[in-house]
């Protein structure tokens, strides 16, 4: 049995019994399902014995009709191999909400090993997930141990990597709790630096980052958290994470995608340092309590949690006092296109969710799963 805010909830698995539109993207990336999306759907279909139609790379829509609930999960040692260097982290993000509600009475953990890309274009990196996303999810009571086994890259010659996660799912009948999110951004107390670049670029990049950071954030402690040889001239990744006095983490990164021809190491280092430092500064100047990338990744957990959460992404949202309930018939609210679309999608799949004041606050549905019945038996008629 699945319950939301005191009533039986008919569809525990996203897109159950519906035809879901998927990623109508203009531009060079094109539309339709990508390899990582297909990997996610195939795993969830296997776990829920779902009937699936249209689950192929490039599909603009697919049908997904699950027969089992998360509580029926049998395999607690999951292995997923994404196609080529498709993002490990996007696959993990997609299946995490399902696995969180697959707890048993013994409190058994769930281990997930995913092969694919850990540092790829248009996706969060393992470092961002480790340093920003998962610490944020801990505020919801979500506990995930993680280990990077080896890196996977989409840049240079394709290299397939692997990451392992151990999830502590909720007990049957338990809900996610809305986080006590900091009400003010606070001031910057420390900036962690992670650089994964060819060896000959490491020292120039360190110098350039120190120079740019001292200009923009004078007096702030700088911590070289990770310096790693990427072993390929096309594999260049940098992440900055600002820690604040209110307990927030704001991140900005760049998987370098410019041409390196006719540039020496100092030119590339300066280019990277200026871009990531300016990007982090822009995030902080918005005056919100979450960075742009993190905000859209928290939407589904806000919607599933019990209670009201407020995670504003700008000073305008932070200081607003309006209590108008948002219309959810199309992407809405403040934030990036990913954020506004995520709110709309969760509102369609979880219609009891209430968003307030352009997405400033969310009243979640208090989603929970009981072990007494299968999903098919518990559906409303």
Secondary structure, DSSP 8 states (H G I E B T S, - for coil): -EEETTEE-S--STTBTEEEE-----STT-SS--HHHHHHHHHHHHHHT-EEE--STT-SEEEEE--S-GGG----EEEEE-STT-BHHHHHHHHHHHHHT---TT---EEEEEEEBSB-TTS--HHHIIIIIHHHHGGGT--EEEEEEE--BSSSS-B-EEEEEEE----TT---B-----SS---EEEEEEEEEE-HHHHHHHHHHHHHHHHHHSTT-EEEEEEEEE-SSTT--EEEEEEEETTS-EEEEEEE--S--TT--HHHHHHHHHHHHHHHHHHHHHTB-SS-HHHHHHHHHHHHHSEEEEE--SBHHHHH-----B---SSS-SSS-HHHHHHHHHHHHHSTT-EEETTTTEEEEE--EE-SSS-HHHH---
